[in-house]
Amino acid sequence: MLQTLQILQVILFSIPVLALLAIGILILSRSVSIIDQRIFLVVFIPLLLANTLAIMEGDGLRLDWRAWLILVADLVLITGAVWLLHGFQVYGLKAETVETVLVEAFRQQGFTVKTSSTEKRDLWGRTREACLLTVESADIHHQVWITARFNEVFIRAEQRSSGKILRPTLPALQGEKVPYELKAHVVGILYIILALLFAFLSWIFFFEPRLILIE
C-alpha cells in the first residue's frame, strides 16, 4: 500500500511539469495562442493532492487531525481555484485587435455590443486599464473584460455563465493572420523554464527518494 501511494505521488508531481511544458510549447508554436485558464487547474490540483498524500504517508496512512486539516484546506483551495480560474489568455495579438475581433464576432452572433474604457482591479489589488464590452440581446446581458499585461491579453466574462458566449468567438481570434514575433510569445519560454526548474527541484527533493524506495 505504501509503495502504491508513493507511485501515485510521483505521478501527481509529474502532471504539473508536463502541463507547464505543454503550455509553454503551445504559446511558442503558434502565431496566435489562446490558453483556457482552467488548464492551470491541471497544475494546481495535483500538487495539492500530492501534498495530502505526503501527509498521510508521514502519518503511516492514518488520517489524524493534521491530515484532516490539510485535506480541508486543500478542498477550500481547489474550490476557490475552480471558481476563480475562468477566462482566456491570448498571445500574439494586441488588446486593441482582440477587442475589434470580439466585437465583430459578437455582432455576427446577433448581439448588440457597447465598448467602454475603464479600470479593473485584479486579485492582487493592482489596477489596470481595461476595455469593457457590454454584450446584449433581447433577454441577455453579459459583460466581458479585456485587460493586457506585457504581451498577455486576458479575456474574462463578468459572470461564469457568460463563458458560453465567449467560446464561439475563439476561432475568430485564432484565425487572425499576424506575423510571428518571438517577443509576443516570450512567456512561453518562461513556462518551459518553470517546468524544467520544478522538475529539477521535484527530482532532488521528492522523486529520487521515492523512486529509491519503490525499487
MDAnalysis code that builds the backbone (N, CA, C; Angstrom):
import MDAnalysis as mda
import numpy as np

u = mda.Universe.empty(645, n_residues=215, atom_resindex=np.repeat(np.arange(215), 3), trajectory=True)
u.add_TopologyAttr("name", ["N", "CA", "C"] * 215)
u.add_TopologyAttr("resid", np.arange(1, 216))
u.add_TopologyAttr("resname", ["MET", "LEU", "GLN", "THR", "LEU", "GLN", "ILE", "LEU", "GLN", "VAL", "ILE", "LEU", "PHE", "SER", "ILE", "PRO", "VAL", "LEU", "ALA", "LEU", "LEU", "ALA", "ILE", "GLY", "ILE", "LEU", "ILE", "LEU", "SER", "ARG", "SER", "VAL", "SER", "ILE", "ILE", "ASP", "GLN", "ARG", "ILE", "PHE", "LEU", "VAL", "VAL", "PHE", "ILE", "PRO", "LEU", "LEU", "LEU", "ALA", "ASN", "THR", "LEU", "ALA", "ILE", "MET", "GLU", "GLY", "ASP", "GLY", "LEU", "ARG", "LEU", "ASP", "TRP", "ARG", "ALA", "TRP", "LEU", "ILE", "LEU", "VAL", "ALA", "ASP", "LEU", "VAL", "LEU", "ILE", "THR", "GLY", "ALA", "VAL", "TRP", "LEU", "LEU", "HIS", "GLY", "PHE", "GLN", "VAL", "TYR", "GLY", "LEU", "LYS", "ALA", "GLU", "THR", "VAL", "GLU", "THR", "VAL", "LEU", "VAL", "GLU", "ALA", "PHE", "ARG", "GLN", "GLN", "GLY", "PHE", "THR", "VAL", "LYS", "THR", "SER", "SER", "THR", "GLU", "LYS", "ARG", "ASP", "LEU", "TRP", "GLY", "ARG", "THR", "ARG", "GLU", "ALA", "CYS", "LEU", "LEU", "THR", "VAL", "GLU", "SER", "ALA", "ASP", "ILE", "HIS", "HIS", "GLN", "VAL", "TRP", "ILE", "THR", "ALA", "ARG", "PHE", "ASN", "GLU", "VAL", "PHE", "ILE", "ARG", "ALA", "GLU", "GLN", "ARG", "SER", "SER", "GLY", "LYS", "ILE", "LEU", "ARG", "PRO", "THR", "LEU", "PRO", "ALA", "LEU", "GLN", "GLY", "GLU", "LYS", "VAL", "PRO", "TYR", "GLU", "LEU", "LYS", "ALA", "HIS", "VAL", "VAL", "GLY", "ILE", "LEU", "TYR", "ILE", "ILE", "LEU", "ALA", "LEU", "LEU", "PHE", "ALA", "PHE", "LEU", "SER", "TRP", "ILE", "PHE", "PHE", "PHE", "GLU", "PRO", "ARG", "LEU", "ILE", "LEU", "ILE", "GLU"])
u.atoms.positions = np.array([
    [0.822, -1.208, 0.000],
    [0.000, 0.000, 0.000],
    [0.858, 1.261, 0.000],
    [1.922, 1.246, 0.807],
    [2.808, 2.405, 0.883],
    [3.500, 2.649, -0.453],
    [3.913, 1.551, -1.126],
    [4.574, 1.695, -2.419],
    [3.606, 2.272, -3.456],
    [2.359, 1.818, -3.431],
    [1.349, 2.341, -4.347],
    [1.139, 3.830, -4.115],
    [1.119, 4.244, -2.857],
    [0.957, 5.648, -2.506],
    [2.117, 6.478, -3.037],
    [3.323, 5.951, -2.943],
    [4.496, 6.669, -3.427],
    [4.488, 6.791, -4.947],
    [4.073, 5.732, -5.627],
    [3.966, 5.786, -7.087],
    [2.944, 6.841, -7.500],
    [1.819, 6.887, -6.781],
    [0.786, 7.871, -7.075],
    [1.307, 9.290, -6.874],
    [2.111, 9.508, -5.836],
    [2.684, 10.833, -5.602],
    [3.626, 11.227, -6.732],
    [4.435, 10.288, -7.202],
    [5.341, 10.574, -8.321],
    [4.549, 10.991, -9.550],
    [3.432, 10.288, -9.823],
    [2.590, 10.620, -10.975],
    [1.991, 12.014, -10.811],
    [1.485, 12.305, -9.606],
    [0.858, 13.601, -9.360],
    [1.850, 14.747, -9.501],
    [3.091, 14.551, -9.042],
    [4.095, 15.601, -9.186],
    [4.560, 15.744, -10.635],
    [4.407, 14.692, -11.428],
    [4.815, 14.758, -12.840],
    [3.820, 15.547, -13.676],
    [2.542, 15.500, -13.306],
    [1.495, 16.146, -14.103],
    [1.724, 17.650, -14.244],
    [2.001, 18.410, -13.157],
    [2.229, 19.855, -13.328],
    [3.414, 20.171, -14.230],
    [4.468, 19.366, -14.147],
    [5.637, 19.583, -15.006],
    [5.239, 19.460, -16.472],
    [4.518, 18.387, -16.810],
    [4.104, 18.166, -18.195],
    [3.121, 19.243, -18.650],
    [2.234, 19.681, -17.738],
    [1.259, 20.712, -18.097],
    [1.939, 22.041, -18.392],
    [2.884, 22.451, -17.532],
    [3.609, 23.701, -17.759],
    [4.415, 23.638, -19.055],
    [5.029, 22.493, -19.306],
    [5.803, 22.317, -20.545],
    [4.894, 22.423, -21.765],
    [3.709, 21.798, -21.700],
    [2.770, 21.842, -22.822],
    [2.270, 23.262, -23.066],
    [1.989, 24.007, -21.989],
    [1.537, 25.395, -22.134],
    [2.610, 26.233, -22.809],
    [3.849, 26.081, -22.362],
    [4.946, 26.846, -22.954],
    [5.133, 26.544, -24.430],
    [5.088, 25.264, -24.786],
    [5.262, 24.877, -26.190],
    [4.115, 25.404, -27.037],
    [2.886, 25.348, -26.497],
    [1.723, 25.842, -27.236],
    [1.844, 27.336, -27.516],
    [2.263, 28.092, -26.513],
    [2.409, 29.547, -26.691],
    [3.469, 29.862, -27.733],
    [4.564, 29.098, -27.751],
    [5.673, 29.356, -28.666],
    [5.407, 28.869, -30.086],
    [4.525, 27.883, -30.237],
    [4.405, 27.207, -31.525],
    [3.418, 27.858, -32.485],
    [2.595, 28.793, -32.016],
    [1.576, 29.387, -32.882],
    [1.712, 30.906, -32.899],
    [1.348, 31.485, -34.025],
    [1.397, 32.948, -34.105],
    [0.340, 33.576, -33.208],
    [-0.798, 32.898, -33.050],
    [-1.837, 33.321, -32.102],
    [-2.172, 32.124, -31.221],
    [-1.936, 32.251, -29.928],
    [-2.203, 31.171, -28.987],
    [-3.253, 31.622, -27.985],
    [-4.193, 30.734, -27.692],
    [-5.252, 31.013, -26.723],
    [-5.214, 29.933, -25.654],
    [-5.050, 30.352, -24.415],
    [-4.962, 29.421, -23.293],
    [-6.196, 29.577, -22.413],
    [-6.934, 28.487, -22.247],
    [-8.049, 28.478, -21.305],
    [-7.460, 28.442, -19.894],
    [-7.820, 29.395, -19.054],
    [-7.224, 29.474, -17.723],
    [-7.519, 28.252, -16.867],
    [-8.547, 27.492, -17.214],
    [-8.856, 26.300, -16.427],
    [-7.776, 25.237, -16.557],
    [-6.912, 25.358, -17.573],
    [-5.835, 24.381, -17.701],
    [-4.874, 24.468, -16.530],
    [-4.833, 25.624, -15.860],
    [-3.944, 25.765, -14.711],
    [-4.417, 24.937, -13.520],
    [-5.659, 24.460, -13.578],
    [-6.114, 23.524, -12.559],
    [-5.319, 22.229, -12.641],
    [-4.859, 21.881, -13.840],
    [-4.050, 20.671, -14.021],
    [-2.690, 20.832, -13.362],
    [-2.252, 22.072, -13.192],
    [-1.001, 22.344, -12.487],
    [-1.235, 22.396, -10.985],
    [-2.318, 23.009, -10.597],
    [-2.578, 23.335, -9.198],
    [-3.098, 22.144, -8.394],
    [-4.123, 21.457, -8.915],
    [-4.786, 20.404, -8.147],
    [-3.874, 19.210, -7.856],
    [-3.104, 18.683, -8.833],
    [-2.226, 17.562, -8.493],
    [-1.232, 17.868, -7.384],
    [-0.741, 19.116, -7.317],
    [0.188, 19.490, -6.245],
    [-0.486, 19.395, -4.883],
    [-1.722, 19.869, -4.796],
    [-2.450, 19.797, -3.531],
    [-2.734, 18.349, -3.142],
    [-3.123, 17.532, -4.119],
    [-3.397, 16.125, -3.829],
    [-2.131, 15.397, -3.381],
    [-1.019, 15.698, -4.053],
    [0.249, 15.070, -3.677],
    [0.662, 15.485, -2.268],
    [0.383, 16.735, -1.917],
    [0.700, 17.222, -0.575],
    [-0.108, 16.461, 0.475],
    [-1.388, 16.241, 0.190],
    [-2.235, 15.490, 1.122],
    [-1.737, 14.060, 1.284],
    [-1.365, 13.431, 0.172],
    [-0.857, 12.059, 0.239],
    [0.457, 11.988, 1.020],
    [1.285, 13.030, 0.890],
    [2.546, 13.063, 1.629],
    [2.290, 13.121, 3.136],
    [1.273, 13.895, 3.539],
    [0.907, 13.966, 4.957],
    [0.428, 12.597, 5.445],
    [-0.399, 11.938, 4.646],
    [-0.902, 10.612, 5.021],
    [0.238, 9.611, 5.123],
    [1.186, 9.715, 4.193],
    [2.331, 8.803, 4.217],
    [3.160, 9.014, 5.480],
    [3.358, 10.282, 5.844],
    [4.146, 10.581, 7.033],
    [3.484, 10.115, 8.308],
    [2.141, 9.994, 8.280],
    [1.412, 9.545, 9.465],
    [1.056, 8.066, 9.397],
    [1.773, 7.363, 8.525],
    [1.517, 5.931, 8.423],
    [0.156, 5.604, 7.846],
    [-0.265, 6.368, 6.857],
    [-1.537, 6.187, 6.152],
    [-2.742, 6.418, 7.066],
    [-2.564, 7.141, 8.153],
    [-3.670, 7.451, 9.063],
    [-4.100, 8.906, 8.875],
    [-5.395, 9.103, 8.955],
    [-5.939, 10.463, 8.850],
    [-6.122, 11.026, 10.263],
    [-5.054, 11.621, 10.805],
    [-5.187, 12.260, 12.105],
    [-5.671, 13.700, 11.905],
    [-5.669, 14.500, 12.961],
    [-6.222, 15.855, 12.866],
    [-5.439, 16.733, 11.899],
    [-4.100, 16.495, 11.818],
    [-3.300, 17.298, 10.884],
    [-3.662, 16.977, 9.442],
    [-3.831, 15.678, 9.163],
    [-4.189, 15.269, 7.806],
    [-5.560, 15.814, 7.413],
    [-6.509, 15.772, 8.364],
    [-7.845, 16.302, 8.080],
    [-7.790, 17.804, 7.853],
    [-6.958, 18.508, 8.633],
    [-6.822, 19.954, 8.472],
    [-6.265, 20.293, 7.088],
    [-5.214, 19.554, 6.675],
    [-4.627, 19.766, 5.347],
    [-5.638, 19.434, 4.263],
    [-6.405, 18.353, 4.464],
    [-7.393, 17.943, 3.470],
    [-8.470, 19.006, 3.295],
    [-8.963, 19.559, 4.413],
    [-9.990, 20.605, 4.337],
    [-9.417, 21.852, 3.651],
    [-8.177, 22.228, 4.013],
    [-7.544, 23.392, 3.377],
    [-7.390, 23.180, 1.872],
    [-6.988, 21.957, 1.484],
    [-6.837, 21.661, 0.059],
    [-8.170, 21.749, -0.673],
    [-9.231, 21.255, -0.055],
    [-10.552, 21.316, -0.677],
    [-11.007, 22.762, -0.860],
    [-10.717, 23.603, 0.146],
    [-11.069, 25.027, 0.045],
    [-10.290, 25.687, -1.089],
    [-8.985, 25.383, -1.175],
    [-8.161, 25.971, -2.230],
    [-8.594, 25.496, -3.616],
    [-8.920, 24.212, -3.730],
    [-9.357, 23.678, -5.022],
    [-10.675, 24.325, -5.442],
    [-11.607, 24.448, -4.488],
    [-12.890, 25.093, -4.789],
    [-12.688, 26.542, -5.230],
    [-11.798, 27.253, -4.520],
    [-11.505, 28.636, -4.887],
    [-10.877, 28.742, -6.264],
    [-9.960, 27.821, -6.573],
    [-9.305, 27.842, -7.880],
    [-10.302, 27.563, -9.006],
    [-11.194, 26.586, -8.791],
    [-12.205, 26.266, -9.800],
    [-13.116, 27.468, -10.046],
    [-13.432, 28.194, -8.975],
    [-14.319, 29.362, -9.094],
    [-13.629, 30.538, -9.780],
    [-12.342, 30.759, -9.455],
    [-11.652, 31.945, -9.941],
    [-11.080, 31.772, -11.346],
    [-10.654, 30.571, -11.676],
    [-9.975, 30.362, -12.951],
    [-10.988, 30.150, -14.079],
    [-11.361, 31.212, -14.700],
    [-12.165, 31.134, -15.911],
    [-11.812, 32.334, -16.771],
    [-11.918, 32.135, -18.051],
    [-11.471, 33.157, -18.988],
    [-10.335, 32.618, -19.848],
    [-9.742, 33.493, -20.656],
    [-8.741, 33.064, -21.622],
    [-7.577, 34.044, -21.660],
    [-6.406, 33.521, -21.964],
    [-5.211, 34.331, -22.179],
    [-4.826, 34.224, -23.645],
    [-4.578, 35.360, -24.259],
    [-4.277, 35.401, -25.691],
    [-2.853, 35.911, -25.885],
    [-2.094, 35.232, -26.728],
    [-0.721, 35.612, -27.040],
    [-0.592, 35.800, -28.553],
    [0.067, 36.867, -28.953],
    [0.275, 37.130, -30.382],
    [-0.600, 38.232, -30.933],
    [-1.588, 38.673, -30.152],
    [-2.464, 39.759, -30.578],
    [-2.428, 40.879, -29.546],
    [-2.584, 42.100, -30.017],
    [-2.676, 43.240, -29.113],
    [-4.106, 43.354, -28.583],
    [-4.250, 44.048, -27.442],
    [-5.565, 44.178, -26.828],
    [-6.559, 44.849, -27.765],
    [-6.082, 45.832, -28.537],
    [-6.971, 46.539, -29.457],
    [-7.505, 45.596, -30.535],
    [-6.636, 44.707, -31.017],
    [-7.064, 43.741, -32.032],
    [-8.059, 42.752, -31.455],
    [-7.787, 42.284, -30.233],
    [-8.711, 41.360, -29.568],
    [-10.082, 42.014, -29.409],
    [-10.103, 43.274, -29.017],
    [-11.365, 43.990, -28.862],
    [-12.123, 44.052, -30.184],
    [-11.432, 44.436, -31.252],
    [-12.075, 44.558, -32.560],
    [-12.653, 43.230, -33.024],
    [-11.882, 42.161, -32.878],
    [-12.333, 40.836, -33.330],
    [-13.522, 40.363, -32.506],
    [-13.476, 40.553, -31.187],
    [-14.585, 40.118, -30.336],
    [-15.868, 40.881, -30.651],
    [-15.748, 42.182, -30.827],
    [-16.938, 42.991, -31.145],
    [-17.592, 42.490, -32.425],
    [-16.789, 42.251, -33.448],
    [-17.329, 41.771, -34.720],
    [-17.932, 40.374, -34.566],
    [-17.261, 39.503, -33.812],
    [-17.767, 38.135, -33.611],
    [-19.083, 38.144, -32.850],
    [-19.196, 38.976, -31.826],
    [-20.448, 39.062, -31.071],
    [-21.578, 39.593, -31.950],
    [-21.273, 40.587, -32.766],
    [-22.315, 41.151, -33.638],
    [-22.774, 40.132, -34.678],
    [-21.875, 39.301, -35.136],
    [-22.264, 38.250, -36.074],
    [-23.177, 37.219, -35.419],
    [-23.082, 37.106, -34.093],
    [-23.976, 36.209, -33.355],
    [-25.329, 36.849, -33.071],
    [-25.488, 38.114, -33.449],
    [-26.755, 38.791, -33.259],
    [-26.838, 39.638, -32.007],
    [-25.712, 39.846, -31.334],
    [-25.697, 40.659, -30.120],
    [-25.467, 42.130, -30.454],
    [-25.939, 42.987, -29.565],
    [-25.588, 44.401, -29.590],
    [-24.416, 44.596, -28.639],
    [-23.376, 45.283, -29.091],
    [-22.156, 45.414, -28.292],
    [-21.832, 46.885, -28.068],
    [-21.605, 47.228, -26.808],
    [-21.137, 48.561, -26.446],
    [-19.757, 48.435, -25.814],
    [-18.857, 49.333, -26.167],
    [-17.499, 49.290, -25.623],
    [-17.238, 50.539, -24.784],
    [-16.446, 50.355, -23.752],
    [-16.067, 51.489, -22.906],
    [-14.701, 51.211, -22.282],
    [-13.959, 52.285, -22.041],
    [-12.656, 52.165, -21.390],
    [-12.829, 52.417, -19.889],
    [-12.210, 51.578, -19.086],
    [-12.352, 51.699, -17.647],
    [-11.103, 51.130, -16.973],
    [-11.186, 50.867, -15.703],
    [-10.106, 50.240, -14.961],
    [-10.659, 49.028, -14.220],
    [-9.800, 48.026, -14.036],
    [-10.219, 46.816, -13.328],
    [-9.146, 46.427, -12.326],
    [-9.579, 46.079, -11.135],
    [-8.662, 45.660, -10.078],
    [-8.508, 44.145, -10.117],
    [-7.265, 43.655, -10.110],
    [-7.044, 42.220, -10.142],
    [-7.054, 41.638, -8.732],
    [-6.769, 40.337, -8.637],
    [-6.830, 39.659, -7.344],
    [-5.790, 40.177, -6.366],
    [-4.714, 40.776, -6.871],
    [-3.632, 41.259, -6.011],
    [-3.802, 42.728, -5.656],
    [-4.949, 43.310, -6.047],
    [-5.216, 44.692, -5.692],
    [-4.650, 45.709, -6.650],
    [-4.020, 45.260, -7.744],
    [-3.465, 46.187, -8.716],
    [-4.539, 46.616, -9.712],
    [-4.510, 47.875, -10.087],
    [-5.487, 48.410, -11.025],
    [-4.876, 48.511, -12.417],
    [-5.603, 48.012, -13.404],
    [-5.115, 48.034, -14.778],
    [-6.167, 48.670, -15.682],
    [-5.694, 49.283, -16.752],
    [-6.611, 49.786, -17.768],
    [-7.305, 48.600, -18.433],
    [-8.578, 48.774, -18.715],
    [-9.346, 47.662, -19.268],
    [-10.368, 48.178, -20.265],
    [-10.775, 47.284, -21.140],
    [-11.870, 47.553, -22.060],
    [-13.052, 46.692, -21.614],
    [-14.198, 47.295, -21.462],
    [-15.397, 46.577, -21.043],
    [-16.353, 46.479, -22.226],
    [-16.685, 45.240, -22.589],
    [-17.671, 45.000, -23.639],
    [-18.988, 44.633, -22.978],
    [-20.022, 45.389, -23.263],
    [-21.362, 45.068, -22.789],
    [-22.113, 44.418, -23.945],
    [-22.385, 43.130, -23.786],
    [-22.966, 42.322, -24.868],
    [-24.423, 42.035, -24.499],
    [-25.343, 42.449, -25.370],
    [-26.762, 42.346, -25.051],
    [-27.558, 41.805, -26.233],
    [-28.662, 41.174, -25.879],
    [-29.692, 40.817, -26.848],
    [-31.031, 41.061, -26.159],
    [-32.103, 40.494, -26.683],
    [-33.427, 40.777, -26.130],
    [-33.528, 40.419, -24.647],
    [-32.989, 39.273, -24.266],
    [-33.127, 38.811, -22.879],
    [-31.789, 38.431, -22.247],
    [-30.689, 38.886, -22.831],
    [-29.359, 38.500, -22.342],
    [-28.522, 39.752, -22.123],
    [-27.797, 39.759, -21.011],
    [-26.900, 40.877, -20.711],
    [-25.604, 40.290, -20.145],
    [-24.506, 40.496, -20.858],
    [-23.210, 39.985, -20.425],
    [-22.188, 41.120, -20.444],
    [-21.176, 40.977, -19.597],
    [-20.059, 41.914, -19.592],
    [-18.760, 41.127, -19.725],
    [-17.928, 41.570, -20.644],
    [-16.658, 40.901, -20.921],
    [-15.529, 41.917, -20.770],
    [-14.550, 41.560, -19.942],
    [-13.399, 42.436, -19.706],
    [-12.225, 42.013, -20.564],
    [-11.506, 43.007, -21.092],
    [-10.256, 42.760, -21.816],
    [-9.174, 43.587, -21.142],
    [-8.170, 42.917, -20.622],
    [-7.042, 43.604, -19.987],
    [-5.745, 43.073, -20.581],
    [-4.694, 43.846, -20.450],
    [-3.406, 43.467, -21.013],
    [-2.316, 43.613, -19.966],
    [-1.342, 42.699, -20.028],
    [-0.173, 42.767, -19.157],
    [1.026, 42.282, -19.956],
    [1.961, 43.188, -20.210],
    [3.108, 42.879, -21.056],
    [2.594, 42.381, -22.406],
    [2.877, 41.130, -22.768],
    [2.431, 40.590, -24.050],
    [1.292, 39.589, -23.875],
    [0.601, 39.667, -22.746],
    [-0.546, 38.807, -22.491],
    [-1.822, 39.637, -22.524],
    [-2.846, 39.122, -23.186],
    [-4.162, 39.754, -23.189],
    [-5.131, 38.801, -22.507],
    [-5.855, 39.310, -21.524],
    [-6.774, 38.486, -20.751],
    [-8.216, 38.826, -21.125],
    [-8.996, 37.783, -21.382],
    [-10.424, 37.934, -21.674],
    [-11.175, 37.220, -20.559],
    [-12.044, 37.951, -19.891],
    [-12.746, 37.361, -18.752],
    [-14.174, 37.879, -18.714],
    [-15.114, 36.958, -18.659],
    [-16.514, 37.328, -18.539],
    [-16.821, 37.677, -17.087],
    [-17.700, 38.644, -16.893],
    [-18.054, 39.071, -15.540],
    [-18.705, 37.935, -14.763],
    [-19.552, 37.152, -15.419],
    [-20.207, 36.009, -14.803],
    [-19.711, 34.727, -15.452],
    [-19.588, 33.673, -14.662],
    [-19.120, 32.403, -15.217],
    [-20.046, 31.911, -16.325],
    [-21.346, 32.164, -16.179],
    [-22.299, 31.721, -17.198],
    [-22.086, 32.426, -18.529],
    [-21.385, 33.564, -18.492],
    [-21.132, 34.315, -19.727],
    [-20.090, 33.632, -20.603],
    [-19.416, 32.643, -20.048],
    [-18.395, 31.957, -20.827],
    [-18.937, 31.316, -22.086],
    [-20.222, 30.969, -22.080],
    [-20.799, 30.295, -23.246],
    [-20.845, 31.200, -24.471],
    [-20.836, 32.519, -24.266],
    [-20.833, 33.411, -25.426],
    [-19.407, 33.701, -25.895],
    [-18.417, 33.384, -25.064],
    [-17.030, 33.642, -25.439],
    [-16.469, 32.557, -26.353],
    [-16.801, 31.309, -26.074],
    [-16.194, 30.212, -26.830],
    [-16.431, 30.310, -28.345],
    [-17.632, 30.697, -28.810],
    [-17.820, 30.809, -30.262],
    [-16.946, 31.877, -30.910],
    [-16.398, 32.805, -30.109],
    [-15.564, 33.869, -30.677],
    [-14.095, 33.446, -30.816],
    [-13.705, 32.358, -30.155],
    [-12.294, 31.973, -30.149],
    [-11.752, 31.625, -31.538],
    [-12.521, 30.908, -32.385],
    [-11.991, 30.645, -33.734],
    [-11.657, 31.913, -34.505],
    [-12.447, 32.991, -34.287],
    [-12.164, 34.252, -34.982],
    [-10.827, 34.816, -34.519],
    [-10.548, 34.726, -33.212],
    [-9.255, 35.188, -32.699],
    [-8.126, 34.318, -33.220],
    [-8.336, 32.999, -33.183],
    [-7.303, 32.076, -33.623],
    [-7.013, 32.230, -35.111],
    [-8.014, 32.654, -35.870],
    [-7.848, 32.770, -37.313],
    [-7.218, 34.072, -37.770],
    [-6.925, 34.981, -36.848],
    [-6.281, 36.231, -37.233],
    [-4.891, 35.950, -37.811],
    [-4.612, 36.532, -38.946],
    [-3.321, 36.345, -39.605],
    [-2.372, 37.466, -39.194],
    [-1.443, 37.132, -38.352],
    [-0.449, 38.111, -37.897],
    [0.929, 37.483, -38.014],
    [1.955, 38.289, -38.286],
    [3.313, 37.750, -38.354],
    [3.772, 37.276, -36.983],
    [4.539, 36.203, -36.987],
    [5.041, 35.644, -35.727],
    [6.157, 36.529, -35.188],
    [6.003, 36.967, -33.933],
    [7.026, 37.758, -33.262],
    [7.365, 37.077, -31.942],
    [8.627, 36.732, -31.784],
    [9.030, 35.994, -30.595],
    [8.732, 36.766, -29.306],
    [8.883, 38.085, -29.338],
    [8.674, 38.867, -28.121],
    [7.231, 38.783, -27.627],
    [6.298, 38.481, -28.540],
    [4.899, 38.335, -28.139],
    [4.633, 36.976, -27.517],
    [5.615, 36.075, -27.595],
    [5.433, 34.712, -27.094],
    [6.485, 34.337, -26.067],
    [7.240, 35.317, -25.585],
    [8.347, 35.030, -24.681],
    [7.863, 34.406, -23.368],
    [6.594, 34.626, -23.019],
    [6.052, 33.998, -21.812],
    [6.115, 32.477, -21.921],
    [6.008, 31.963, -23.147],
    [6.109, 30.516, -23.342],
    [7.447, 29.982, -22.873],
    [8.525, 30.742, -23.109],
    [9.852, 30.334, -22.640],
    [9.886, 30.286, -21.121],
    [9.226, 31.263, -20.486],
    [9.192, 31.293, -19.023],
    [8.463, 30.074, -18.468],
    [7.375, 29.663, -19.135],
    [6.659, 28.462, -18.687],
    [7.535, 27.220, -18.814],
    [8.297, 27.138, -19.903],
    [9.179, 25.980, -20.085],
    [10.283, 25.972, -19.034],
    [10.861, 27.144, -18.757],
    [11.892, 27.239, -17.721],
    [11.309, 26.851, -16.364],
    [10.101, 27.325, -16.081],
    [9.442, 26.990, -14.820],
    [9.201, 25.488, -14.716],
    [8.797, 24.867, -15.828],
    [8.568, 23.421, -15.829],
    [9.867, 22.660, -15.554],
    [10.959, 23.089, -16.202],
    [12.248, 22.419, -16.001],
    [12.759, 22.633, -14.574],
    [12.579, 23.848, -14.062],
    [13.009, 24.135, -12.693],
    [12.218, 23.306, -11.692],
    [10.924, 23.235, -11.898],
    [10.090, 22.454, -10.991],
    [10.434, 20.975, -11.088],
    [10.716, 20.492, -12.308],
    [11.109, 19.091, -12.471],
    [12.419, 18.801, -11.742],
    [13.380, 19.723, -11.838],
    [14.671, 19.536, -11.166],
    [14.505, 19.501, -9.648],
    [13.769, 20.466, -9.113],
    [13.569, 20.516, -7.666],
    [12.772, 19.317, -7.174],
    [11.773, 18.910, -7.959],
    [10.977, 17.750, -7.571],
    [11.820, 16.481, -7.569],
    [12.740, 16.371, -8.542],
    [13.615, 15.197, -8.596],
    [14.531, 15.145, -7.381],
    [15.108, 16.282, -7.032],
    [16.048, 16.322, -5.915],
    [15.366, 16.041, -4.581],
    [14.227, 16.684, -4.367],
    [13.598, 16.629, -3.043],
    [12.465, 15.609, -2.933],
    [11.989, 15.091, -4.082],
    [10.829, 14.200, -3.987],
    [10.974, 12.930, -4.812],
    [11.221, 13.070, -6.119],
    [11.223, 11.892, -6.987],
    [12.283, 10.872, -6.591],
    [13.534, 11.320, -6.506],
    [14.637, 10.389, -6.282],
    [14.477, 9.591, -4.990],
    [14.166, 10.223, -3.845],
    [13.995, 9.429, -2.624],
    [12.893, 8.390, -2.737],
    [11.777, 8.734, -3.407],
    [10.677, 7.774, -3.511],
    [10.942, 6.707, -4.540],
    [11.614, 7.042, -5.637],
    [11.958, 6.014, -6.622],
    [12.911, 4.997, -6.020],
    [13.803, 5.438, -5.155],
    [14.703, 4.512, -4.476],
    [13.917, 3.556, -3.600],
    [12.904, 4.101, -2.894],
    [12.075, 3.269, -2.046],
    [11.227, 2.296, -2.854],
    [10.743, 2.792, -4.021],
    [9.933, 1.931, -4.882],
    [10.744, 0.760, -5.396],
    [12.008, 1.018, -5.746],
    [12.874, -0.053, -6.238],
    [13.181, -1.059, -5.136],
])
